[in-house]
Amino acid sequence: MDYSVGQVAGFAGITVRTLHHYDGIGLLSPCGRSHAGHRRYDDGDLDRLQQILFYRELGFPLDDIAVLLDDPEADPREHLRRRHALLSERIAALRKMAAAVETAMEAKRMGIDLTPEEKFEVFGGADPEEYAQESQRRWGGTETYAESQRRVARHTKDDWKRMRAEAAGWGKRYDALMEAGEPATGERAMDLAEAHRQHITTWFYDCTLTIHRGLGEMYVADPRFRAYYESIRPGLAEHLRDAIEANAERRA
């Protein structure tokens, strides 16, 4: 089968103008023309376009993509291996970025100041200006982070007082629960874990069960957050982490 330029643009989610440009620079010249002289693309053209868009998504310049795709020594399987490796690297970078955003949000919520090194370690020593536009387009504000920023900006002094009073009250209840020797898997502990999640949702962002689980692990692994909860009661960080996990299982 062959396809018109409009069909291919629709398949790929790009514009006809982009396809014309790729043809004009010799990056993707369609297999043939119709009797009326219109471009016609076959499945091989679609495969090449898929590769172009993949490398483009990773930020490769068009000239570099042409070199990669037109290498006479290239093995199609090598292209797949290269793309897999690049994609794996991007996934790892995104996960690191997401973890850094969660840490920043939680630090702001709990009034913990990050060191300059901690604020910028996610960039791995790279010059942020070099990737500023790309970072803004791809990661420049998850909806969760944006919502947290919007809510924090609207909080008044009285809001902050109420929020901190709620947090202090929660801490006293959890301290009493542990003093009584109640397990993290008990109803009261799970209820307080849920109250903790709802507190975050009310004041900062929609704290899903998945996000809450991640925060629980961070409270134990990160010395700053661990110290915050241990200041309420020794052992609270692990107890809360386990209660969060039990609560998530209960509500799954």
C-alpha positions in Angstrom: 0.0 0.0 0.0 1.0 3.6 -0.4 -0.2 6.7 1.4 -0.8 10.4 0.7 1.2 13.0 2.5 -1.9 14.0 4.4 -2.5 10.4 5.6 1.1 10.1 6.7 0.9 13.4 8.6 -2.2 12.2 10.3 -0.6 8.8 11.3 2.5 10.5 12.7 0.9 13.5 14.3 3.0 16.0 12.4 2.2 18.6 9.8 2.3 18.2 6.0 4.8 21.1 6.0 7.2 19.0 8.1 7.0 16.2 5.6 7.6 18.6 2.7 10.7 19.9 4.6 12.0 16.4 5.2 11.6 15.7 1.5 13.3 19.0 0.6 16.4 18.3 2.6 16.6 14.6 1.4 15.9 13.2 4.8 12.7 11.4 3.8 11.9 11.3 0.1 8.7 9.4 -0.6 8.9 6.2 -2.7 6.9 7.7 -5.6 4.4 10.1 -7.0 0.8 9.8 -8.1 -0.3 10.5 -11.7 -1.1 14.0 -10.6 2.4 14.4 -9.1 1.5 14.1 -5.5 3.8 12.4 -3.0 3.1 8.8 -2.1 4.7 7.0 0.8 5.0 3.2 1.3 5.6 1.2 4.5 9.4 1.5 4.2 8.9 5.3 4.2 6.8 5.0 7.3 9.5 2.9 9.0 12.1 5.6 8.2 9.8 8.4 9.4 9.3 6.5 12.7 13.1 6.4 13.2 13.4 10.1 12.3 10.8 11.1 14.8 12.3 8.9 17.5 15.8 10.5 17.1 14.1 13.9 16.9 12.3 13.3 20.1 15.7 12.6 21.7 16.9 16.0 20.5 19.1 14.9 17.6 19.7 17.5 14.9 18.3 16.6 11.5 21.8 16.5 9.9 22.9 13.9 12.6 19.8 11.9 12.0 20.5 11.7 8.3 24.0 10.4 9.0 22.7 7.8 11.4 20.0 6.5 9.0 22.1 6.6 5.8 25.2 4.8 7.2 25.8 2.0 4.6 27.4 -0.1 7.4 24.4 0.2 9.7 22.5 -2.9 10.7 18.8 -2.4 11.3 19.2 -4.4 14.5 21.9 -2.0 15.6 19.5 0.9 15.1 17.1 -0.9 17.4 19.8 -1.5 20.0 20.9 2.1 19.8 17.3 3.4 20.2 16.7 1.1 23.1 19.9 2.3 24.9 19.0 5.9 24.3 15.4 5.4 25.5 16.7 3.6 28.6 18.9 6.6 29.4 16.1 9.0 28.9 13.8 6.9 31.2 16.5 6.9 33.9 16.9 10.7 33.6 13.1 11.2 33.8 12.9 9.0 36.9 15.7 11.0 38.5 14.0 14.3 37.6 10.7 13.1 39.0 12.3 12.0 42.3 14.0 15.4 42.6 10.7 17.2 42.0 9.0 15.1 44.7 11.9 15.8 47.1 11.6 19.6 46.4 7.8 19.6 46.9 8.1 17.6 50.2 10.9 19.8 51.5 8.8 22.9 50.8 5.8 21.3 52.5 7.8 20.4 55.6 9.9 23.6 55.8 13.2 21.8 55.1 15.8 23.8 53.3 17.8 22.0 50.6 21.5 22.7 50.2 22.6 24.3 47.0 24.2 20.9 46.0 21.0 19.1 46.6 19.0 21.6 44.6 21.1 21.1 41.5 22.4 17.5 41.8 19.6 16.3 39.5 21.3 18.0 36.5 24.4 15.9 37.0 26.9 18.8 36.5 25.4 19.8 33.1 25.1 23.4 32.2 21.4 24.1 32.7 21.3 26.7 29.9 22.4 24.1 27.4 19.2 22.2 27.9 16.9 24.9 29.2 14.4 24.9 26.4 14.3 21.2 26.0 13.9 20.7 29.8 11.1 23.3 29.8 9.3 21.6 26.9 9.6 18.1 28.4 9.6 18.4 32.1 9.1 22.1 32.9 6.4 21.6 35.3 4.4 18.4 35.9 0.8 19.1 36.8 1.4 17.9 40.3 4.3 20.3 40.8 2.4 23.2 39.1 -0.6 22.6 41.3 1.6 22.6 44.4 3.1 25.9 43.3 -0.3 27.4 42.7 -1.7 26.4 46.0 1.4 27.5 48.0 1.3 30.9 46.3 -2.3 31.4 47.5 -1.7 30.5 51.1 -2.0 33.3 53.6 -0.2 33.6 56.9 -3.3 32.2 58.6 -3.4 29.3 56.2 0.2 28.4 57.1 -0.7 28.6 60.8 -3.7 26.3 60.3 -1.6 23.9 58.2 1.2 23.7 60.8 -1.3 23.3 63.6 -2.9 20.4 61.8 0.5 18.8 61.2 1.5 19.3 64.9 -1.8 17.7 66.0 -1.2 14.8 63.7 2.2 14.3 65.2 0.9 14.2 68.7 -1.7 11.6 67.7 0.9 9.4 66.0 3.3 9.8 69.0 0.4 8.5 71.3 -0.3 5.7 68.9 3.3 4.5 69.1 3.4 5.0 72.8 0.5 2.6 73.1 2.5 0.0 71.1 0.0 -0.2 68.2 1.4 -1.8 65.0 1.8 0.0 61.7 -0.7 -2.4 60.2 -3.4 -1.6 62.7 -6.5 0.4 61.9 -5.5 3.5 63.8 -2.0 3.6 62.2 -3.6 3.2 58.7 -6.1 5.9 59.5 -3.4 8.3 60.5 -1.4 7.5 57.4 -4.6 8.3 55.4 -4.9 11.6 57.4 -1.3 12.4 56.4 -2.1 11.8 52.7 -5.3 13.9 52.9 -3.3 16.7 54.6 -0.9 16.8 51.7 -3.8 16.7 49.2 -5.7 19.5 51.0 -2.8 21.9 51.3 -0.4 21.1 48.4 -1.2 18.6 45.6 -3.2 15.5 44.8 -1.2 12.9 46.8 -2.2 9.6 45.2 -1.5 6.3 46.9 1.4 5.7 44.6 2.9 9.1 45.4 2.3 8.5 49.1 4.2 5.2 49.0 7.1 7.0 47.4 7.1 9.6 50.1 7.0 6.9 52.8 10.2 5.4 51.3 11.8 8.8 51.1 11.0 9.6 54.8 13.2 6.6 55.7 15.9 6.9 53.1 16.5 10.7 53.2 18.3 11.9 56.3 16.5 15.2 56.4 13.0 13.8 56.2 14.0 11.0 58.6 15.3 13.5 61.1 12.0 15.5 60.9 9.9 12.5 61.8 12.4 11.1 64.3 12.1 14.5 66.1 8.5 13.7 66.8 9.3 10.2 68.0 12.2 7.8 67.5 11.3 5.1 65.0 8.4 7.1 63.6 9.8 7.3 60.0 9.8 3.5 59.6 6.5 3.1 61.4 4.8 5.7 59.2 6.4 4.2 56.0 4.9 0.8 57.0 1.5 2.4 57.8 1.5 4.2 54.5 2.1 0.9 52.7 -0.6 -0.9 54.7 -3.1 1.9 54.0 -2.3 1.8 50.3 -2.9 -2.0 50.3 -6.1 -1.5 52.2 -7.4 1.0 49.6 -6.1 -0.7 46.5 
